[in-house]
Amino acid sequence: MPTTLKPRYAKHARSMLHLLKETLDGVELSSSPDTPFVVADLGCSSGSNTIFIVNVIIEHITKRYEASGYSEVPEFSAFFADLPSNDFNTLFQLLPPLANQDVGSMEECLASTGHRSFYVAGVPGSFYRRLFPAKSIDVFYSAFSLHWLSQVPESVVEKSSTAYNKGKIYIQGANKITANEYKKQFQTDLAGFLKARSKEMRKGGSMFIALLGRTSEDPADQGGAGLLFGTHFQDAWNDLVQEGLITSEKRDDFNIPVYAPSLQDFKQVVEANGSFSIKKLEVFQGGSPLVVSRPDDAVEVGKALANSCRSVSGVLVDAHIGDKLSDQLFLRVANRAANKAAEILENLQFYHIVVSLSLI
């Protein structure tokens, strides 16, 4: 998934810390201090929020060890996993140095200002397949990544298919056949994700997931994601076609590979997999993705919507039509959104699904 998506959701991830800690309370602690406790962030960002979350996890698990009366706390390892295109170098440069664990306890390492208390490795690859050795991970964490499909469903961009998404660049408002192809792709991807994690997770381990979701049972009604991609962004693509800057075929070959599932979409796959028990599966109103300092300034609102679209889809758009046309596209998004600023501020709300799973 495009790595530029992640920083936009940092504040949302931090707002869910109490839910993450509930998941961590269900993790089975090993009685052997010689066995490292291992955390994996799947779909990590290249920014400081990733490090912050891992610190939260390790500090919470350490407190649980102390409260349970263990004489020693194990060493900790953290794996940061994402597609090879992620900027791992930037992430590693943000990491503070490893605390000297030979001169103090793990608790003292945790309290050491400017140091980290865990070993680190980057893992490039798709989380829809195996990434780690069997029974090697205690906690999986994934925030705002699983709504990215592994690919646009092939039938959606195949002209001879009944699912061909002609005239559209997203699932919002698509016909039932097209919408079901997106749903099928999401559930196939999620099944692969869960199958891989069921092999990699240790007995007693847990997984915390947050992703975009929806409250409607209709997959063609994508809620906030639909408003972001299916209105002014869609209209801006149509502008490029009408102005002769791209062909309609070029537009129709582009689709956003994002699917905001319903709770039922997600639950069906977990139950079919059979390896995990659901500890929490809920949908929350997550707020607006827009960053606006002057909500009464229509131009600023328009630019904010365009920037939000670009932070999520810019890499894909650039690859499809090139940098110059991409600039023209998002300029049109901003102009169109400015004309509907009040409506956007009132209606653009994302819903988030939060999932806590334990290995059976």
C-alpha positions in Angstrom: 0.0 0.0 0.0 1.3 3.6 -0.5 3.3 4.4 2.5 2.2 8.1 2.4 -1.2 7.0 3.7 0.1 6.2 7.2 1.1 9.6 8.7 -2.3 11.0 7.9 -3.8 8.5 10.4 -1.2 8.9 13.2 -3.6 10.8 15.4 -6.3 8.2 14.9 -3.9 5.3 15.8 -3.0 7.1 19.0 -6.6 7.7 20.0 -7.0 3.9 20.1 -4.3 3.1 22.6 -6.7 2.0 25.3 -8.2 -0.5 22.9 -4.7 -1.7 22.0 -3.8 -2.2 25.7 -7.0 -4.3 26.2 -5.6 -6.6 23.5 -2.2 -6.7 25.2 -3.8 -7.7 28.4 -4.9 -10.9 26.8 -1.4 -12.0 25.6 0.0 -15.0 27.4 3.3 -14.2 29.1 6.1 -16.7 28.8 7.7 -17.9 32.1 11.0 -18.2 30.4 13.1 -15.0 30.4 15.4 -16.6 27.8 12.5 -16.4 25.2 12.4 -12.9 23.6 9.0 -11.2 23.4 8.4 -10.4 19.7 6.2 -7.6 18.2 5.5 -7.1 14.5 4.0 -4.0 13.0 2.4 -4.9 9.7 2.2 -2.1 7.1 4.4 0.1 9.2 4.9 3.8 8.4 8.3 5.4 7.9 7.7 7.9 10.6 8.0 8.2 14.4 4.4 7.0 15.1 5.6 3.4 14.3 8.3 3.7 17.0 5.8 5.3 19.4 3.4 2.4 19.1 6.1 -0.3 19.6 7.2 1.6 22.7 3.6 1.6 24.0 3.4 -2.2 23.5 6.7 -3.0 25.1 6.1 -0.7 28.1 2.7 -2.3 28.7 3.9 -5.8 28.5 6.8 -5.0 30.8 4.4 -3.6 33.4 2.4 -6.8 33.1 5.5 -8.9 33.8 6.3 -6.7 36.9 2.7 -6.9 38.2 2.7 -10.7 37.7 5.7 -11.1 40.0 8.2 -12.4 37.4 11.8 -12.1 38.6 13.0 -11.2 35.1 11.6 -9.5 32.1 12.5 -10.9 28.7 14.3 -9.1 25.9 12.2 -7.5 23.2 12.4 -7.6 19.4 10.3 -5.5 17.0 9.8 -6.3 13.3 8.7 -3.5 11.0 7.1 -4.9 7.9 5.9 -3.3 4.8 6.3 -3.4 1.0 9.9 -3.0 -0.3 8.9 0.5 -1.5 8.5 1.7 2.1 11.3 4.1 3.2 12.9 1.9 5.8 16.0 4.0 5.8 14.1 7.0 7.1 12.5 4.8 9.8 15.8 3.4 10.9 17.4 6.9 11.1 14.6 7.9 13.5 15.4 5.0 15.9 17.2 6.0 19.0 20.3 3.9 19.9 19.8 0.7 21.8 20.1 1.0 25.5 23.1 -0.8 27.1 21.3 -3.7 28.7 24.5 -5.1 30.3 24.6 -2.3 32.9 21.0 -2.4 34.1 17.7 -4.1 34.1 15.1 -4.0 31.3 13.1 -1.6 33.5 16.0 0.8 33.6 16.5 0.5 29.9 12.8 1.4 29.4 13.3 4.5 31.6 16.5 5.5 29.8 15.8 8.8 28.0 16.7 8.8 24.3 17.3 5.0 24.1 15.2 2.1 22.9 14.7 -1.1 24.8 14.2 -3.5 21.9 16.0 -5.0 19.0 14.9 -4.1 15.5 14.6 -5.5 12.0 12.9 -4.4 8.8 10.9 -7.0 6.9 10.1 -6.1 3.2 7.2 -8.0 1.7 3.4 -8.3 1.4 1.6 -9.1 4.6 -0.9 -11.1 2.5 1.7 -13.9 2.5 4.1 -15.4 5.1 6.7 -13.0 6.5 8.0 -14.8 9.6 9.0 -18.2 10.9 6.4 -20.4 12.4 5.3 -19.6 16.0 7.7 -16.7 16.3 5.5 -13.6 17.0 3.7 -12.7 20.3 1.9 -9.6 19.1 0.8 -8.4 15.7 -0.2 -4.8 15.2 -1.6 -3.3 12.0 -3.1 0.1 11.7 -4.8 1.5 8.6 -3.3 -0.8 6.1 -5.7 -3.8 5.6 -8.2 -1.7 3.6 -5.6 -1.6 0.8 -6.3 -4.5 -1.6 -3.4 -6.5 -2.9 -4.6 -5.5 -6.4 -7.5 -3.9 -8.2 -9.8 -6.9 -9.1 -8.9 -7.8 -12.7 -12.5 -8.0 -13.8 -13.1 -4.3 -12.8 -10.7 -3.0 -15.5 -11.5 -5.7 -18.1 -13.7 -4.2 -20.8 -15.4 -7.4 -21.7 -16.4 -8.1 -18.0 -19.8 -7.5 -16.6 -17.9 -6.0 -13.6 -16.1 -3.4 -15.7 -16.1 -0.2 -13.7 -16.6 2.0 -16.8 -16.5 5.8 -16.1 -15.4 5.4 -12.5 -12.1 5.3 -10.6 -13.5 3.9 -7.4 -16.1 1.5 -6.1 -18.4 4.2 -4.7 -21.7 4.1 -6.5 -20.6 1.2 -8.7 -23.0 -1.5 -9.8 -23.6 -4.6 -7.7 -21.4 -6.9 -9.7 -18.5 -4.5 -9.5 -18.9 -3.9 -5.8 -19.0 -7.6 -5.1 -15.7 -8.0 -7.0 -14.1 -5.5 -4.7 -15.6 -7.3 -1.7 -14.4 -10.7 -3.0 -10.9 -9.3 -3.4 -10.9 -7.9 0.1 -12.1 -11.2 1.6 -9.5 -13.2 -0.4 -6.7 -10.9 0.7 -7.9 -11.0 4.4 -8.1 -14.9 4.2 -4.4 -14.9 3.1 -3.5 -12.5 5.8 -5.1 -14.6 8.5 -3.7 -17.9 7.2 -0.2 -16.5 7.3 -0.6 -15.0 10.8 -2.1 -18.2 12.2 1.2 -20.0 11.3 3.5 -17.2 12.6 1.8 -16.4 15.9 2.9 -18.1 19.1 0.3 -19.9 21.3 -1.2 -17.3 23.6 -0.5 -14.5 21.1 -2.8 -11.7 20.1 -3.4 -9.4 17.1 -4.7 -5.8 17.0 -6.0 -4.4 13.8 -7.5 -1.0 12.8 -8.7 -0.2 9.3 -11.2 1.9 7.5 -14.7 0.5 7.7 -18.3 1.4 6.9 -21.7 1.2 8.5 -23.7 0.4 5.4 -24.2 -3.2 4.3 -24.0 -2.0 0.7 -20.3 -2.4 -0.5 -20.9 0.3 -3.1 -21.5 2.8 -0.2 -18.0 3.3 1.1 -18.8 6.0 3.5 -16.0 8.5 4.1 -13.7 6.8 1.6 -16.5 7.0 -0.9 -16.8 10.8 -0.4 -13.1 11.2 -0.6 -12.6 9.3 -3.8 -16.0 9.1 -5.4 -17.1 12.7 -5.7 -14.7 15.6 -6.4 -11.7 13.3 -7.1 -13.9 11.4 -9.6 -15.1 14.6 -11.2 -11.6 15.9 -11.6 -10.7 12.8 -13.6 -13.8 13.5 -15.8 -12.5 17.0 -16.3 -9.2 15.7 -17.7 -11.1 13.6 -20.1 -13.5 16.4 -21.2 -10.5 18.7 -21.7 -8.8 16.2 -23.9 -5.8 15.8 -21.5 -6.4 12.0 -21.1 -8.7 9.5 -22.9 -11.7 7.9 -21.2 -9.9 4.6 -21.5 -6.9 6.0 -19.5 -9.3 7.1 -16.8 -11.2 3.8 -16.8 -7.9 1.8 -16.4 -7.3 3.5 -13.1 -9.1 2.3 -9.9 -8.3 3.0 -6.3 -7.5 -0.4 -4.6 -9.2 0.4 -1.3 -12.1 -1.4 0.3 -13.8 -0.3 3.5 -15.4 -3.4 4.8 -18.5 -3.8 7.0 -18.2 -5.7 10.3 -19.9 -8.7 8.6 -17.4 -8.7 5.7 -14.6 -9.0 8.3 -16.4 -11.5 10.6 -17.1 -13.9 7.8 -13.5 -14.3 6.9 -12.3 -14.7 10.5 -14.9 -17.4 11.2 -14.1 -19.2 7.9 -10.4 -19.2 8.9 -11.1 -20.8 12.2 -7.8 -20.1 13.8 -8.7 -17.0 15.8 -11.3 -16.1 18.4 -12.7 -12.6 18.1 -12.2 -10.6 21.3 -13.4 -7.3 19.8 -14.9 -6.4 16.5 -16.4 -2.9 16.5 -16.9 0.1 14.3 -16.1 3.6 15.5 -16.6 7.1 14.0 -13.1 8.2 13.5 -13.6 11.8 12.4 -12.4 13.8 9.4 -9.1 13.2 7.6 -8.8 16.9 6.7 -6.3 19.2 8.4 -7.9 22.7 8.3 -7.0 25.7 10.4 -9.7 28.0 9.0 -12.8 26.0 8.3 -14.6 29.2 7.0 -12.0 29.5 4.2 -13.3 27.5 1.2 -10.0 27.6 -0.6 -8.2 26.1 2.3 -10.8 23.4 2.7 -10.5 22.6 -1.1 -6.7 22.3 -0.8 -7.1 20.2 2.3 -9.3 17.7 0.5 -6.9 17.6 -2.5 -4.0 17.1 -0.2 -5.8 14.3 1.6 -6.5 12.6 -1.7 -3.0 13.0 -2.9 -1.4 11.7 0.4 -3.4 8.5 -0.1 -3.4 8.0 -3.9 -0.6 10.3 -5.2 1.9 7.6 -5.8 -0.6 5.6 -7.8 -1.8 8.6 -9.8 1.7 9.7 -10.7 2.6 6.2 -11.9 -0.6 6.2 -14.1 -0.6 9.6 -15.7 2.7 11.2 -14.8 3.7 14.0 -12.5 2.5 17.0 -14.6 -1.0 15.6 -15.3 -1.2 14.6 -11.6 -0.6 18.2 -10.6 -3.4 19.2 -13.0 -5.7 16.6 -11.5 -5.3 17.6 -7.9 -5.6 21.3 -8.8 -9.0 20.5 -10.2 -9.9 18.4 -7.1 -9.0 21.5 -4.9 -11.1 23.9 -7.1 -14.1 21.6 -7.1 -13.9 20.9 -3.4 -13.7 24.6 -2.6 -17.1 25.1 -4.2 -18.5 22.5 -1.8 -16.5 23.4 1.3 -19.3 23.6 3.8 -20.8 20.3 2.6 -17.5 18.6 2.8 -16.8 19.7 6.3 -20.2 18.5 7.4 -20.2 15.1 5.7 -16.6 13.9 5.4 -16.3 11.4 8.3 -14.4 8.2 8.3 -15.4 5.1 10.2 -12.8 2.7 11.6 -13.1 -0.9 12.4 -11.1 -2.1 15.4 -10.4 -5.8 15.7 -8.8 -7.8 18.5 -8.0 -11.5 17.8 -6.4 -14.3 19.8 -5.0 -17.5 18.5 -7.2 -20.5 19.4 
